[in-house]
Amino acid sequence: MKRIAFILLLWSQGILAQQKDIVTPGSNLVIEGIPDIPVSIKNDVQRYTESRGASFSSWHPTKKQMIISTRFANVPQLHVVQMPMGDRKQVTFYEDAIT
């Protein structure tokens, strides 16, 4: 009896380990006929879905520079770009959105 209980324990641990390697959709979705999605695929695709965009906000009032807006977390912040293809430099660090 102990041997059967031990085998069942190992088997259930294997199933739980396999379930952790699969993406679990939210309970608000009805999934029918769709195969399980391995977490490895989710991790590979994530770098393409977690991109950050920038949008033109204005020209600098006195210099030949561009001001852009980039979202950090859920709040857009302003950055200055000093030359074509130049790096952006963040100039606002507010908790509320910049408008």
FIZAZA-695789 format. One record per residue: chain; x, y, z of N, C-alpha, C in turn; residue in one letter; residue number from 1. Coordinates in steps of 0.02 Angstrom, whole numbers, m for minus. Example, Ala and Ser with C-alpha at 12.3 -4.5 7.8 and 13.67 -1.06 7.14 Angstrom:
BEGIN
<node><unit>A</unit><n_east>660</n_east><n_north>m284</n_north><n_up>390</n_up><ca_east>615</ca_east><ca_north>m225</ca_north><ca_up>390</ca_up><c_east>660</c_east><c_north>m165</c_north><c_up>390</c_up><code>A</code><pos>1</pos></node>
<node><unit>A</unit><n_east>642</n_east><n_north>m112</n_north><n_up>354</n_up><ca_east>684</ca_east><ca_north>m53</ca_north><ca_up>357</ca_up><c_east>645</c_east><c_north>2</c_north><c_up>394</c_up><code>S</code><pos>2</pos></node>
END
This chain:
BEGIN
<node><unit>A</unit><n_east>41</n_east><n_north>m60</n_north><n_up>0</n_up><ca_east>0</ca_east><ca_north>0</ca_north><ca_up>0</ca_up><c_east>43</c_east><c_north>63</c_north><c_up>0</c_up><code>M</code><pos>1</pos></node>
<node><unit>A</unit><n_east>98</n_east><n_north>61</n_north><n_up>40</n_up><ca_east>142</ca_east><ca_north>119</ca_north><ca_up>43</ca_up><c_east>175</c_east><c_north>131</c_north><c_up>m25</c_up><code>K</code><pos>2</pos></node>
<node><unit>A</unit><n_east>191</n_east><n_north>76</n_north><n_up>m59</n_up><ca_east>223</ca_east><ca_north>83</ca_north><ca_up>m125</ca_up><c_east>175</c_east><c_north>116</c_north><c_up>m175</c_up><code>R</code><pos>3</pos></node>
<node><unit>A</unit><n_east>111</n_east><n_north>99</n_north><n_up>m174</n_up><ca_east>62</ca_east><ca_north>129</ca_north><ca_up>m218</ca_up><c_east>53</c_east><c_north>203</c_north><c_up>m202</c_up><code>I</code><pos>4</pos></node>
<node><unit>A</unit><n_east>50</n_east><n_north>219</n_north><n_up>m138</n_up><ca_east>44</ca_east><ca_north>290</ca_north><ca_up>m118</ca_up><c_east>104</c_east><c_north>330</c_north><c_up>m141</c_up><code>A</code><pos>5</pos></node>
<node><unit>A</unit><n_east>163</n_east><n_north>301</n_north><n_up>m135</n_up><ca_east>224</ca_east><ca_north>335</ca_north><ca_up>m156</ca_up><c_east>224</c_east><c_north>346</c_north><c_up>m232</c_up><code>F</code><pos>6</pos></node>
<node><unit>A</unit><n_east>203</n_east><n_north>296</n_north><n_up>m270</n_up><ca_east>199</ca_east><ca_north>302</ca_north><ca_up>m343</ca_up><c_east>148</c_east><c_north>355</c_north><c_up>m362</c_up><code>I</code><pos>7</pos></node>
<node><unit>A</unit><n_east>91</n_east><n_north>356</n_north><n_up>m329</n_up><ca_east>41</ca_east><ca_north>407</ca_north><ca_up>m343</ca_up><c_east>67</c_east><c_north>477</c_north><c_up>m326</c_up><code>L</code><pos>8</pos></node>
<node><unit>A</unit><n_east>105</n_east><n_north>483</n_north><n_up>m273</n_up><ca_east>134</ca_east><ca_north>547</ca_north><ca_up>m254</ca_up><c_east>183</c_east><c_north>571</c_north><c_up>m308</c_up><code>L</code><pos>9</pos></node>
<node><unit>A</unit><n_east>227</n_east><n_north>527</n_north><n_up>m331</n_up><ca_east>274</ca_east><ca_north>546</ca_north><ca_up>m383</ca_up><c_east>238</c_east><c_north>564</c_north><c_up>m448</c_up><code>L</code><pos>10</pos></node>
<node><unit>A</unit><n_east>187</n_east><n_north>526</n_north><n_up>m464</n_up><ca_east>148</ca_east><ca_north>539</ca_north><ca_up>m525</ca_up><c_east>115</c_east><c_north>607</c_north><c_up>m522</c_up><code>W</code><pos>11</pos></node>
<node><unit>A</unit><n_east>83</n_east><n_north>623</n_north><n_up>m465</n_up><ca_east>49</ca_east><ca_north>687</ca_north><ca_up>m457</ca_up><c_east>99</c_east><c_north>745</c_north><c_up>m460</c_up><code>S</code><pos>12</pos></node>
<node><unit>A</unit><n_east>159</n_east><n_north>736</n_north><n_up>m432</n_up><ca_east>210</ca_east><ca_north>788</ca_north><ca_up>m435</ca_up><c_east>232</c_east><c_north>800</c_north><c_up>m507</c_up><code>Q</code><pos>13</pos></node>
<node><unit>A</unit><n_east>235</n_east><n_north>747</n_north><n_up>m546</n_up><ca_east>253</ca_east><ca_north>754</ca_north><ca_up>m617</ca_up><c_east>200</c_east><c_north>793</c_north><c_up>m655</c_up><code>G</code><pos>14</pos></node>
<node><unit>A</unit><n_east>137</n_east><n_north>781</n_north><n_up>m639</n_up><ca_east>83</ca_east><ca_north>818</ca_north><ca_up>m672</ca_up><c_east>86</c_east><c_north>891</c_north><c_up>m652</c_up><code>I</code><pos>15</pos></node>
<node><unit>A</unit><n_east>97</n_east><n_north>905</n_north><n_up>m589</n_up><ca_east>101</ca_east><ca_north>974</ca_north><ca_up>m567</ca_up><c_east>160</c_east><c_north>1010</c_north><c_up>m599</c_up><code>L</code><pos>16</pos></node>
<node><unit>A</unit><n_east>216</n_east><n_north>976</n_north><n_up>m605</n_up><ca_east>274</ca_east><ca_north>1006</ca_north><ca_up>m637</ca_up><c_east>260</c_east><c_north>1021</c_north><c_up>m710</c_up><code>A</code><pos>17</pos></node>
<node><unit>A</unit><n_east>225</n_east><n_north>976</n_north><n_up>m745</n_up><ca_east>208</ca_east><ca_north>987</ca_north><ca_up>m814</ca_up><c_east>161</c_east><c_north>1046</c_north><c_up>m821</c_up><code>Q</code><pos>18</pos></node>
<node><unit>A</unit><n_east>113</n_east><n_north>1054</n_north><n_up>m776</n_up><ca_east>65</ca_east><ca_north>1109</ca_north><ca_up>m781</ca_up><c_east>100</c_east><c_north>1177</c_north><c_up>m772</c_up><code>Q</code><pos>19</pos></node>
<node><unit>A</unit><n_east>154</n_east><n_north>1180</n_north><n_up>m734</n_up><ca_east>191</ca_east><ca_north>1242</ca_north><ca_up>m725</ca_up><c_east>226</c_east><c_north>1263</c_north><c_up>m789</c_up><code>K</code><pos>20</pos></node>
<node><unit>A</unit><n_east>240</n_east><n_north>1216</n_north><n_up>m834</n_up><ca_east>275</ca_east><ca_north>1230</ca_north><ca_up>m896</ca_up><c_east>227</c_east><c_north>1250</c_north><c_up>m952</c_up><code>D</code><pos>21</pos></node>
<node><unit>A</unit><n_east>163</n_east><n_north>1258</n_north><n_up>m936</n_up><ca_east>112</ca_east><ca_north>1274</ca_north><ca_up>m986</ca_up><c_east>80</c_east><c_north>1341</c_north><c_up>m967</c_up><code>I</code><pos>22</pos></node>
<node><unit>A</unit><n_east>69</n_east><n_north>1383</n_north><n_up>m1018</n_up><ca_east>35</ca_east><ca_north>1446</ca_north><ca_up>m1007</ca_up><c_east>m38</c_east><c_north>1432</c_north><c_up>m991</c_up><code>V</code><pos>23</pos></node>
<node><unit>A</unit><n_east>m61</n_east><n_north>1460</n_north><n_up>m936</n_up><ca_east>m131</ca_east><ca_north>1451</ca_north><ca_up>m916</ca_up><c_east>m170</c_east><c_north>1514</c_north><c_up>m932</c_up><code>T</code><pos>24</pos></node>
<node><unit>A</unit><n_east>m219</n_east><n_north>1511</n_north><n_up>m978</n_up><ca_east>m258</ca_east><ca_north>1571</ca_north><ca_up>m994</ca_up><c_east>m304</c_east><c_north>1590</c_north><c_up>m936</c_up><code>P</code><pos>25</pos></node>
<node><unit>A</unit><n_east>m327</n_east><n_north>1651</n_north><n_up>m937</n_up><ca_east>m373</ca_east><ca_north>1675</ca_north><ca_up>m886</ca_up><c_east>m438</c_east><c_north>1636</c_north><c_up>m886</c_up><code>G</code><pos>26</pos></node>
<node><unit>A</unit><n_east>m473</n_east><n_north>1638</n_north><n_up>m830</n_up><ca_east>m536</ca_east><ca_north>1601</ca_north><ca_up>m824</ca_up><c_east>m592</c_east><c_north>1632</c_north><c_up>m867</c_up><code>S</code><pos>27</pos></node>
<node><unit>A</unit><n_east>m581</n_east><n_north>1692</n_north><n_up>m893</n_up><ca_east>m632</ca_east><ca_north>1724</ca_north><ca_up>m934</ca_up><c_east>m630</c_east><c_north>1701</c_north><c_up>m1007</c_up><code>N</code><pos>28</pos></node>
<node><unit>A</unit><n_east>m583</n_east><n_north>1657</n_north><n_up>m1025</n_up><ca_east>m578</ca_east><ca_north>1632</ca_north><ca_up>m1093</ca_up><c_east>m604</c_east><c_north>1562</c_north><c_up>m1099</c_up><code>L</code><pos>29</pos></node>
<node><unit>A</unit><n_east>m638</n_east><n_north>1548</n_north><n_up>m1154</n_up><ca_east>m660</ca_east><ca_north>1481</ca_north><ca_up>m1169</ca_up><c_east>m611</c_east><c_north>1452</c_north><c_up>m1219</c_up><code>V</code><pos>30</pos></node>
<node><unit>A</unit><n_east>m575</n_east><n_north>1399</n_north><n_up>m1198</n_up><ca_east>m524</ca_east><ca_north>1369</ca_north><ca_up>m1240</ca_up><c_east>m549</c_east><c_north>1301</c_north><c_up>m1264</c_up><code>I</code><pos>31</pos></node>
<node><unit>A</unit><n_east>m560</n_east><n_north>1295</n_north><n_up>m1329</n_up><ca_east>m583</ca_east><ca_north>1232</ca_north><ca_up>m1358</ca_up><c_east>m541</c_east><c_north>1216</c_north><c_up>m1419</c_up><code>E</code><pos>32</pos></node>
<node><unit>A</unit><n_east>m510</n_east><n_north>1159</n_north><n_up>m1420</n_up><ca_east>m472</ca_east><ca_north>1137</ca_north><ca_up>m1479</ca_up><c_east>m406</c_east><c_north>1172</c_north><c_up>m1488</c_up><code>G</code><pos>33</pos></node>
<node><unit>A</unit><n_east>m381</n_east><n_north>1207</n_north><n_up>m1437</n_up><ca_east>m317</ca_east><ca_north>1241</ca_north><ca_up>m1441</ca_up><c_east>m267</c_east><c_north>1202</c_north><c_up>m1399</c_up><code>I</code><pos>34</pos></node>
<node><unit>A</unit><n_east>m210</n_east><n_north>1184</n_north><n_up>m1428</n_up><ca_east>m161</ca_east><ca_north>1145</ca_north><ca_up>m1389</ca_up><c_east>m130</c_east><c_north>1188</c_north><c_up>m1335</c_up><code>P</code><pos>35</pos></node>
<node><unit>A</unit><n_east>m101</n_east><n_north>1155</n_north><n_up>m1285</n_up><ca_east>m66</ca_east><ca_north>1190</ca_north><ca_up>m1231</ca_up><c_east>m8</c_east><c_north>1229</c_north><c_up>m1260</c_up><code>D</code><pos>36</pos></node>
<node><unit>A</unit><n_east>6</n_east><n_north>1287</n_north><n_up>m1230</n_up><ca_east>61</ca_east><ca_north>1329</ca_north><ca_up>m1253</ca_up><c_east>117</c_east><c_north>1324</c_north><c_up>m1201</c_up><code>I</code><pos>37</pos></node>
<node><unit>A</unit><n_east>176</n_east><n_north>1300</n_north><n_up>m1221</n_up><ca_east>231</ca_east><ca_north>1295</ca_north><ca_up>m1174</ca_up><c_east>255</c_east><c_north>1364</c_north><c_up>m1151</c_up><code>P</code><pos>38</pos></node>
<node><unit>A</unit><n_east>278</n_east><n_north>1369</n_north><n_up>m1090</n_up><ca_east>303</ca_east><ca_north>1432</ca_north><ca_up>m1063</ca_up><c_east>364</c_east><c_north>1455</c_north><c_up>m1103</c_up><code>V</code><pos>39</pos></node>
<node><unit>A</unit><n_east>403</n_east><n_north>1409</n_north><n_up>m1130</n_up><ca_east>462</ca_east><ca_north>1427</ca_north><ca_up>m1169</ca_up><c_east>443</c_east><c_north>1470</c_north><c_up>m1230</c_up><code>S</code><pos>40</pos></node>
<node><unit>A</unit><n_east>386</n_east><n_north>1455</n_north><n_up>m1262</n_up><ca_east>364</ca_east><ca_north>1496</ca_north><ca_up>m1318</ca_up><c_east>344</c_east><c_north>1565</c_north><c_up>m1294</c_up><code>I</code><pos>41</pos></node>
<node><unit>A</unit><n_east>308</n_east><n_north>1568</n_north><n_up>m1238</n_up><ca_east>288</ca_east><ca_north>1632</ca_north><ca_up>m1209</ca_up><c_east>350</c_east><c_north>1674</c_north><c_up>m1195</c_up><code>K</code><pos>42</pos></node>
<node><unit>A</unit><n_east>401</n_east><n_north>1645</n_north><n_up>m1166</n_up><ca_east>462</ca_east><ca_north>1682</ca_north><ca_up>m1149</ca_up><c_east>498</c_east><c_north>1706</c_north><c_up>m1212</c_up><code>N</code><pos>43</pos></node>
<node><unit>A</unit><n_east>499</n_east><n_north>1665</n_north><n_up>m1265</n_up><ca_east>532</ca_east><ca_north>1685</ca_north><ca_up>m1327</ca_up><c_east>495</c_east><c_north>1742</c_north><c_up>m1361</c_up><code>D</code><pos>44</pos></node>
<node><unit>A</unit><n_east>429</n_east><n_north>1743</n_north><n_up>m1358</n_up><ca_east>389</ca_east><ca_north>1794</ca_north><ca_up>m1392</ca_up><c_east>386</c_east><c_north>1858</c_north><c_up>m1351</c_up><code>V</code><pos>45</pos></node>
<node><unit>A</unit><n_east>396</n_east><n_north>1853</n_north><n_up>m1286</n_up><ca_east>386</ca_east><ca_north>1911</ca_north><ca_up>m1242</ca_up><c_east>430</c_east><c_north>1970</c_north><c_up>m1261</c_up><code>Q</code><pos>46</pos></node>
<node><unit>A</unit><n_east>491</n_east><n_north>1959</n_north><n_up>m1284</n_up><ca_east>534</ca_east><ca_north>2015</ca_north><ca_up>m1301</ca_up><c_east>507</c_east><c_north>2056</c_north><c_up>m1360</c_up><code>R</code><pos>47</pos></node>
<node><unit>A</unit><n_east>464</n_east><n_north>2025</n_north><n_up>m1400</n_up><ca_east>433</ca_east><ca_north>2061</ca_north><ca_up>m1456</ca_up><c_east>368</c_east><c_north>2096</c_north><c_up>m1436</c_up><code>Y</code><pos>48</pos></node>
<node><unit>A</unit><n_east>338</n_east><n_north>2073</n_north><n_up>m1382</n_up><ca_east>274</ca_east><ca_north>2103</ca_north><ca_up>m1361</ca_up><c_east>284</c_east><c_north>2156</c_north><c_up>m1306</c_up><code>T</code><pos>49</pos></node>
<node><unit>A</unit><n_east>342</n_east><n_north>2160</n_north><n_up>m1278</n_up><ca_east>355</ca_east><ca_north>2207</ca_north><ca_up>m1223</ca_up><c_east>396</c_east><c_north>2266</c_north><c_up>m1248</c_up><code>E</code><pos>50</pos></node>
<node><unit>A</unit><n_east>384</n_east><n_north>2289</n_north><n_up>m1307</n_up><ca_east>422</ca_east><ca_north>2345</ca_north><ca_up>m1333</ca_up><c_east>393</c_east><c_north>2411</c_north><c_up>m1307</c_up><code>S</code><pos>51</pos></node>
<node><unit>A</unit><n_east>433</n_east><n_north>2462</n_north><n_up>m1310</n_up><ca_east>412</ca_east><ca_north>2528</ca_north><ca_up>m1287</ca_up><c_east>415</c_east><c_north>2576</c_north><c_up>m1346</c_up><code>R</code><pos>52</pos></node>
<node><unit>A</unit><n_east>362</n_east><n_north>2609</n_north><n_up>m1360</n_up><ca_east>361</ca_east><ca_north>2656</ca_north><ca_up>m1415</ca_up><c_east>376</c_east><c_north>2726</c_north><c_up>m1392</c_up><code>G</code><pos>53</pos></node>
<node><unit>A</unit><n_east>394</n_east><n_north>2768</n_north><n_up>m1438</n_up><ca_east>406</ca_east><ca_north>2838</ca_north><ca_up>m1425</ca_up><c_east>366</c_east><c_north>2879</c_north><c_up>m1475</c_up><code>A</code><pos>54</pos></node>
<node><unit>A</unit><n_east>342</n_east><n_north>2936</n_north><n_up>m1453</n_up><ca_east>305</ca_east><ca_north>2979</ca_north><ca_up>m1500</ca_up><c_east>332</c_east><c_north>3050</c_north><c_up>m1496</c_up><code>S</code><pos>55</pos></node>
<node><unit>A</unit><n_east>329</n_east><n_north>3083</n_north><n_up>m1553</n_up><ca_east>353</ca_east><ca_north>3152</ca_north><ca_up>m1558</ca_up><c_east>307</c_east><c_north>3197</c_north><c_up>m1516</c_up><code>F</code><pos>56</pos></node>
<node><unit>A</unit><n_east>336</n_east><n_north>3240</n_north><n_up>m1475</n_up><ca_east>296</ca_east><ca_north>3287</ca_north><ca_up>m1435</ca_up><c_east>304</c_east><c_north>3358</c_north><c_up>m1460</c_up><code>S</code><pos>57</pos></node>
<node><unit>A</unit><n_east>366</n_east><n_north>3379</n_north><n_up>m1472</n_up><ca_east>377</ca_east><ca_north>3448</ca_north><ca_up>m1493</ca_up><c_east>450</c_east><c_north>3458</c_north><c_up>m1511</c_up><code>S</code><pos>58</pos></node>
<node><unit>A</unit><n_east>464</n_east><n_north>3515</n_north><n_up>m1541</n_up><ca_east>533</ca_east><ca_north>3535</ca_north><ca_up>m1550</ca_up><c_east>555</c_east><c_north>3574</c_north><c_up>m1488</c_up><code>W</code><pos>59</pos></node>
<node><unit>A</unit><n_east>618</n_east><n_north>3571</n_north><n_up>m1471</n_up><ca_east>643</ca_east><ca_north>3610</ca_north><ca_up>m1415</ca_up><c_east>632</c_east><c_north>3684</c_north><c_up>m1431</c_up><code>H</code><pos>60</pos></node>
<node><unit>A</unit><n_east>612</n_east><n_north>3724</n_north><n_up>m1382</n_up><ca_east>595</ca_east><ca_north>3794</ca_north><ca_up>m1397</ca_up><c_east>653</c_east><c_north>3837</c_north><c_up>m1421</c_up><code>P</code><pos>61</pos></node>
<node><unit>A</unit><n_east>715</n_east><n_north>3822</n_north><n_up>m1402</n_up><ca_east>771</ca_east><ca_north>3865</ca_north><ca_up>m1421</ca_up><c_east>827</c_east><c_north>3829</c_north><c_up>m1457</c_up><code>T</code><pos>62</pos></node>
<node><unit>A</unit><n_east>829</n_east><n_north>3764</n_north><n_up>m1456</n_up><ca_east>884</ca_east><ca_north>3727</ca_north><ca_up>m1486</ca_up><c_east>858</c_east><c_north>3682</c_north><c_up>m1542</c_up><code>K</code><pos>63</pos></node>
<node><unit>A</unit><n_east>903</n_east><n_north>3656</n_north><n_up>m1583</n_up><ca_east>884</ca_east><ca_north>3609</ca_north><ca_up>m1636</ca_up><c_east>882</c_east><c_north>3539</c_north><c_up>m1607</c_up><code>K</code><pos>64</pos></node>
<node><unit>A</unit><n_east>834</n_east><n_north>3528</n_north><n_up>m1563</n_up><ca_east>825</ca_east><ca_north>3464</ca_north><ca_up>m1530</ca_up><c_east>751</c_east><c_north>3445</c_north><c_up>m1531</c_up><code>Q</code><pos>65</pos></node>
<node><unit>A</unit><n_east>739</n_east><n_north>3382</n_north><n_up>m1522</n_up><ca_east>671</ca_east><ca_north>3355</ca_north><ca_up>m1523</ca_up><c_east>651</c_east><c_north>3333</c_north><c_up>m1453</c_up><code>M</code><pos>66</pos></node>
<node><unit>A</unit><n_east>588</n_east><n_north>3343</n_north><n_up>m1436</n_up><ca_east>562</ca_east><ca_north>3317</ca_north><ca_up>m1372</ca_up><c_east>514</c_east><c_north>3261</c_north><c_up>m1389</c_up><code>I</code><pos>67</pos></node>
<node><unit>A</unit><n_east>526</n_east><n_north>3203</n_north><n_up>m1359</n_up><ca_east>483</ca_east><ca_north>3145</ca_north><ca_up>m1371</ca_up><c_east>452</c_east><c_north>3122</c_north><c_up>m1305</c_up><code>I</code><pos>68</pos></node>
<node><unit>A</unit><n_east>400</n_east><n_north>3082</n_north><n_up>m1311</n_up><ca_east>366</ca_east><ca_north>3053</ca_north><ca_up>m1253</ca_up><c_east>373</c_east><c_north>2978</c_north><c_up>m1257</c_up><code>S</code><pos>69</pos></node>
<node><unit>A</unit><n_east>394</n_east><n_north>2948</n_north><n_up>m1202</n_up><ca_east>401</ca_east><ca_north>2875</ca_north><ca_up>m1197</ca_up><c_east>368</c_east><c_north>2852</c_north><c_up>m1133</c_up><code>T</code><pos>70</pos></node>
<node><unit>A</unit><n_east>332</n_east><n_north>2798</n_north><n_up>m1137</n_up><ca_east>296</ca_east><ca_north>2772</ca_north><ca_up>m1078</ca_up><c_east>342</c_east><c_north>2729</c_north><c_up>m1036</c_up><code>R</code><pos>71</pos></node>
<node><unit>A</unit><n_east>345</n_east><n_north>2745</n_north><n_up>m972</n_up><ca_east>378</ca_east><ca_north>2704</ca_north><ca_up>m922</ca_up><c_east>324</c_east><c_north>2682</c_north><c_up>m873</c_up><code>F</code><pos>72</pos></node>
<node><unit>A</unit><n_east>316</n_east><n_north>2616</n_north><n_up>m865</n_up><ca_east>260</ca_east><ca_north>2589</ca_north><ca_up>m826</ca_up><c_east>196</c_east><c_north>2613</c_north><c_up>m860</c_up><code>A</code><pos>73</pos></node>
<node><unit>A</unit><n_east>153</n_east><n_north>2649</n_north><n_up>m825</n_up><ca_east>91</ca_east><ca_north>2674</ca_north><ca_up>m856</ca_up><c_east>92</c_east><c_north>2749</c_north><c_up>m864</c_up><code>N</code><pos>74</pos></node>
<node><unit>A</unit><n_east>151</n_east><n_north>2780</n_north><n_up>m857</n_up><ca_east>155</ca_east><ca_north>2853</ca_north><ca_up>m859</ca_up><c_east>203</c_east><c_north>2876</c_north><c_up>m914</c_up><code>V</code><pos>75</pos></node>
<node><unit>A</unit><n_east>179</n_east><n_north>2917</n_north><n_up>m961</n_up><ca_east>225</ca_east><ca_north>2943</ca_north><ca_up>m1011</ca_up><c_east>271</c_east><c_north>2996</c_north><c_up>m981</c_up><code>P</code><pos>76</pos></node>
<node><unit>A</unit><n_east>335</n_east><n_north>2995</n_north><n_up>m1002</n_up><ca_east>384</ca_east><ca_north>3044</ca_north><ca_up>m980</ca_up><c_east>415</c_east><c_north>3077</c_north><c_up>m1041</c_up><code>Q</code><pos>77</pos></node>
<node><unit>A</unit><n_east>441</n_east><n_north>3138</n_north><n_up>m1032</n_up><ca_east>472</ca_east><ca_north>3174</ca_north><ca_up>m1087</ca_up><c_east>548</c_east><c_north>3162</c_north><c_up>m1089</c_up><code>L</code><pos>78</pos></node>
<node><unit>A</unit><n_east>573</n_east><n_north>3160</n_north><n_up>m1151</n_up><ca_east>645</ca_east><ca_north>3149</ca_north><ca_up>m1163</ca_up><c_east>667</c_east><c_north>3198</c_north><c_up>m1216</c_up><code>H</code><pos>79</pos></node>
<node><unit>A</unit><n_east>731</n_east><n_north>3216</n_north><n_up>m1214</n_up><ca_east>761</ca_east><ca_north>3259</ca_north><ca_up>m1265</ca_up><c_east>806</c_east><c_north>3216</c_north><c_up>m1308</c_up><code>V</code><pos>80</pos></node>
<node><unit>A</unit><n_east>801</n_east><n_north>3226</n_north><n_up>m1374</n_up><ca_east>847</ca_east><ca_north>3194</ca_north><ca_up>m1422</ca_up><c_east>885</c_east><c_north>3251</c_north><c_up>m1454</c_up><code>V</code><pos>81</pos></node>
<node><unit>A</unit><n_east>951</n_east><n_north>3251</n_north><n_up>m1446</n_up><ca_east>991</ca_east><ca_north>3309</ca_north><ca_up>m1465</ca_up><c_east>1015</c_east><c_north>3308</c_north><c_up>m1538</c_up><code>Q</code><pos>82</pos></node>
<node><unit>A</unit><n_east>1012</n_east><n_north>3250</n_north><n_up>m1571</n_up><ca_east>1035</ca_east><ca_north>3246</ca_north><ca_up>m1640</ca_up><c_east>1002</c_east><c_north>3186</c_north><c_up>m1674</c_up><code>M</code><pos>83</pos></node>
<node><unit>A</unit><n_east>1001</n_east><n_north>3185</n_north><n_up>m1740</n_up><ca_east>973</ca_east><ca_north>3127</ca_north><ca_up>m1774</ca_up><c_east>1008</c_east><c_north>3063</c_north><c_up>m1752</c_up><code>P</code><pos>84</pos></node>
<node><unit>A</unit><n_east>970</n_east><n_north>3011</n_north><n_up>m1738</n_up><ca_east>995</ca_east><ca_north>2946</ca_north><ca_up>m1714</ca_up><c_east>1029</c_east><c_north>2951</c_north><c_up>m1646</c_up><code>M</code><pos>85</pos></node>
<node><unit>A</unit><n_east>1019</n_east><n_north>3007</n_north><n_up>m1611</n_up><ca_east>1050</ca_east><ca_north>3015</ca_north><ca_up>m1545</ca_up><c_east>1011</c_east><c_north>2979</c_north><c_up>m1490</c_up><code>G</code><pos>86</pos></node>
<node><unit>A</unit><n_east>1043</n_east><n_north>2969</n_north><n_up>m1434</n_up><ca_east>1010</ca_east><ca_north>2939</ca_north><ca_up>m1377</ca_up><c_east>960</c_east><c_north>2988</c_north><c_up>m1346</c_up><code>D</code><pos>87</pos></node>
<node><unit>A</unit><n_east>909</n_east><n_north>2961</n_north><n_up>m1316</n_up><ca_east>861</ca_east><ca_north>3004</ca_north><ca_up>m1281</ca_up><c_east>885</c_east><c_north>3014</c_north><c_up>m1210</c_up><code>R</code><pos>88</pos></node>
<node><unit>A</unit><n_east>870</n_east><n_north>3073</n_north><n_up>m1182</n_up><ca_east>886</ca_east><ca_north>3088</ca_north><ca_up>m1113</ca_up><c_east>822</c_east><c_north>3108</c_north><c_up>m1078</c_up><code>K</code><pos>89</pos></node>
<node><unit>A</unit><n_east>803</n_east><n_north>3070</n_north><n_up>m1026</n_up><ca_east>741</ca_east><ca_north>3083</ca_north><ca_up>m991</ca_up><c_east>746</c_east><c_north>3148</c_north><c_up>m952</c_up><code>Q</code><pos>90</pos></node>
<node><unit>A</unit><n_east>695</n_east><n_north>3191</n_north><n_up>m958</n_up><ca_east>696</ca_east><ca_north>3256</ca_north><ca_up>m924</ca_up><c_east>639</c_east><c_north>3263</c_north><c_up>m874</c_up><code>V</code><pos>91</pos></node>
<node><unit>A</unit><n_east>589</n_east><n_north>3219</n_north><n_up>m875</n_up><ca_east>536</ca_east><ca_north>3220</ca_north><ca_up>m824</ca_up><c_east>534</c_east><c_north>3153</c_north><c_up>m788</c_up><code>T</code><pos>92</pos></node>
<node><unit>A</unit><n_east>517</n_east><n_north>3156</n_north><n_up>m725</n_up><ca_east>515</ca_east><ca_north>3096</ca_north><ca_up>m683</ca_up><c_east>453</c_east><c_north>3099</c_north><c_up>m638</c_up><code>F</code><pos>93</pos></node>
<node><unit>A</unit><n_east>395</n_east><n_north>3114</n_north><n_up>m667</n_up><ca_east>334</ca_east><ca_north>3124</ca_north><ca_up>m628</ca_up><c_east>295</c_east><c_north>3060</c_north><c_up>m619</c_up><code>Y</code><pos>94</pos></node>
<node><unit>A</unit><n_east>254</n_east><n_north>3057</n_north><n_up>m567</n_up><ca_east>211</ca_east><ca_north>2999</ca_north><ca_up>m555</ca_up><c_east>147</c_east><c_north>3004</c_north><c_up>m596</c_up><code>E</code><pos>95</pos></node>
<node><unit>A</unit><n_east>128</n_east><n_north>3065</n_north><n_up>m616</n_up><ca_east>67</ca_east><ca_north>3075</ca_north><ca_up>m656</ca_up><c_east>87</c_east><c_north>3087</c_north><c_up>m728</c_up><code>D</code><pos>96</pos></node>
<node><unit>A</unit><n_east>39</n_east><n_north>3077</n_north><n_up>m772</n_up><ca_east>51</ca_east><ca_north>3083</ca_north><ca_up>m844</ca_up><c_east>70</c_east><c_north>3155</c_north><c_up>m863</c_up><code>A</code><pos>97</pos></node>
<node><unit>A</unit><n_east>114</n_east><n_north>3160</n_north><n_up>m912</n_up><ca_east>133</ca_east><ca_north>3225</ca_north><ca_up>m940</ca_up><c_east>86</c_east><c_north>3239</c_north><c_up>m998</c_up><code>I</code><pos>98</pos></node>
<node><unit>A</unit><n_east>57</n_east><n_north>3298</n_north><n_up>m998</n_up><ca_east>12</ca_east><ca_north>3317</ca_north><ca_up>m1053</ca_up><c_east>35</c_east><c_north>3382</c_north><c_up>m1084</c_up><code>T</code><pos>99</pos></node>
END
